[in-house]
Amino acid sequence: MQRRGRFITLEGGEGVGKSTNLALVADHLEARGLEVVRTREPGGTPRAEAIRKLLLDPAADEPLDDDAELLLVFAARAQHLARVVRPALERGAWVVCDRFTDATFAYQGGGRGIDTARIAELEAFVQRGLTPDLTLLLDMPMAAAQRRLEGRLDRDGGQRDRFERERAEFFDAVRRAYLERADEAPERVYVVNADQPLDAVQDELKSLLDGCLEAWA
């Protein structure tokens, strides 16, 4: 009987270094002979990526309603789970995902103020009990994260997307919601101080991964 793979998510606000550290996590697991699927939310499939574009589009000609935003997030997630995440886990691959439902509770729940009970209803409907085995929450003060974000945008010549244009109060609420999620599920969510040199962050991540690999063996 094929052993089910593990589902690992990386979470955090804008500018905390999720993309860089997702690569580190995936490489660390692959070095131990594991098949790793790298993916992201919203997105991960062509149709889900199309929904992502709608969510991130900063065009102001038609503001996106908060409820529509929430439903789009879960529509993309349903497609992603059906086409990528569940098939990979069932064949024994490990899935490493840039954001998942903790982000919905943080951004749409904390940031937008949507009742978390409504989010939980959609979570149950779409995920049918599927949750990450491990969540690595990269956390740092908002001001430091914003400086990193601005540096990345300047370096890459990019423009802020719809979420990156939000006010400071929004990101404060997102961070608080993330930390509340960590407090509610300490057995799954590990908070990593991202406001330290990259080498120190990645050493901590590798140590956490090695501990989990040993426990899951």
Salt bridges, closest charged atoms under 4 A:
GLU14 OE2 - ARG99 NH2 3.41
ASP27 OD1 - ARG38 NH2 2.55
GLU30 OE1 - ARG38 NH2 2.84
GLU35 OE2 - ARG91 NH2 2.77
GLU41 OE1 - ARG77 NE 2.57
GLU41 OE2 - HIS80 ND1 2.81
GLU49 OE1 - ARG40 NH2 2.70
ASP66 OD1 - ARG112 NE 3.92
ASP67 OD1 - ARG118 NH2 2.86
GLU69 OE2 - ARG112 NE 3.04
GLU69 OE1 - ARG162 NH2 2.52
ASP98 OD1 - LYS18 NZ 2.90
ASP102 OD1 - ARG181 NE 2.92
ASP102 OD2 - ARG188 NH1 2.79
ASP133 OD2 - ARG4 NH1 3.35
ASP133 OD1 - ARG6 NH1 3.34
ASP139 OD1 - ARG175 NE 2.74
GLU150 OE2 - ARG160 NH2 3.44
ASP156 OD1 - ARG155 NE 3.93
GLU164 OE2 - ARG152 NH2 2.95
GLU166 OE2 - ARG112 NH1 2.70
ASP203 OD1 - LYS206 NZ 3.88
ASP210 OD1 - HIS28 NE2 2.83
ASP210 OD1 - ARG32 NH2 3.46
